[in-house]
């Protein structure tokens, strides 16, 4: 019996602990370089939902993740404190003299107790980069991050979102 528990534990560790991450790009080539000479303004999205559940602070968590990922590539990066429409965000970005508006939107946010429910944590966001002066979209992508099925690798949606957002930002600026 002890042998079966060891095998089951090994299988769970090998299959259940990895988070899934996917980036769907719009295919457009972003011309954001030289980034270290540019400035950006990151909006705070509306808090995420999953059905009737609202995940309070998920918008500010997402904005912070995006700001942290993009900050190394800009001379200055300002983070908006409250959700705003695109028009309001463009006005704020322009008042900060930002070259780019980075607009994350939460499409899906699910934070569940995976061990009890059998469902996985998930965060799906779109990241749109807009030329702040003209209001023209430069780049738009969808990032989907899911936790593991097994409850061993506990976490929250924001934990699984950090790596793909960093990888996305790095990919934009390493061209």
Residue pairs with C-beta under 8 A, 6 or more apart in sequence:
12 150
12 152
13 152
15 149
15 150
16 148
16 149
16 150
16 151
16 152
16 153
17 148
17 150
17 152
17 153
18 148
18 153
19 145
19 146
19 147
19 148
19 153
19 155
19 160
19 163
20 144
20 145
20 146
21 143
21 144
21 145
21 146
21 160
21 163
21 164
21 167
22 143
22 144
22 145
22 164
23 141
23 142
23 143
23 144
23 164
23 167
23 168
24 141
24 142
24 143
24 144
25 141
26 139
26 140
26 141
28 138
28 139
28 140
29 175
30 129
30 138
30 139
30 172
30 175
31 138
32 38
32 73
32 100
32 129
32 138
32 139
32 172
32 173
33 173
33 175
35 73
35 74
35 173
36 73
36 74
36 75
37 75
38 74
38 75
38 99
38 100
39 74
39 75
39 76
39 77
39 78
39 96
39 97
39 98
39 99
39 100
40 70
40 74
40 76
40 77
40 78
40 93
40 98
40 99
40 100
40 101
40 102
41 77
41 78
41 79
41 80
41 89
41 92
41 93
41 96
41 98
41 100
41 101
41 102
41 132
42 63
42 66
42 67
42 70
42 77
42 78
42 79
42 80
42 102
42 103
42 104
43 63
43 80
43 83
43 84
43 89
43 92
43 101
43 102
43 103
43 104
44 59
44 60
44 62
44 63
44 79
44 80
44 81
44 82
44 83
44 84
45 59
45 62
45 63
45 83
45 103
45 104
45 105
45 106
45 125
46 59
46 83
46 105
46 106
47 54
47 55
47 56
47 57
47 58
47 59
47 106
47 109
48 54
48 55
48 58
48 59
48 62
48 106
48 108
48 109
48 123
48 157
49 55
49 106
49 109
50 108
50 109
50 110
50 111
55 109
55 111
55 157
58 106
58 109
58 111
58 123
58 157
58 158
59 83
59 106
61 158
62 104
62 106
62 123
62 125
62 158
62 161
63 79
63 80
63 104
64 79
65 158
65 161
65 162
65 165
66 102
66 104
66 127
66 165
67 77
67 79
68 162
68 166
69 162
69 165
69 166
69 168
69 169
69 170
70 77
70 102
70 169
71 77
72 169
73 169
73 172
73 173
74 100
76 98
78 93
78 96
78 98
80 89
80 92
84 92
86 101
86 103
86 130
89 101
89 103
90 101
90 130
90 132
90 135
93 100
93 101
93 132
94 132
94 133
98 132
99 131
99 132
99 133
100 129
100 130
100 131
100 132
100 138
101 129
101 130
101 131
101 132
102 127
102 128
102 129
102 130
103 127
103 128
103 129
103 130
104 125
104 126
104 127
104 128
105 125
105 126
105 128
106 123
106 124
106 125
107 124
107 125
107 126
107 142
108 122
108 123
108 124
109 122
109 123
109 124
109 157
110 119
110 120
110 121
110 122
110 123
110 157
111 121
111 156
111 157
112 119
112 120
112 121
113 151
114 120
114 121
114 147
114 148
114 149
114 150
114 151
114 154
115 150
115 151
116 151
118 149
120 146
120 147
120 148
120 149
121 146
121 147
121 155
121 156
121 157
121 159
121 160
122 144
122 145
122 146
122 147
122 157
122 160
123 144
123 145
123 157
123 158
123 160
123 161
124 142
124 143
124 144
124 145
125 142
125 143
125 161
125 165
126 140
126 141
126 142
126 143
127 139
127 140
127 141
127 142
127 143
127 165
127 168
128 137
128 139
128 140
129 137
129 138
129 139
129 140
129 172
130 136
130 137
130 138
131 137
131 138
139 172
141 168
143 161
143 164
143 165
143 168
144 164
145 157
145 160
145 161
145 163
145 164
146 160
147 153
147 155
147 157
147 159
147 160
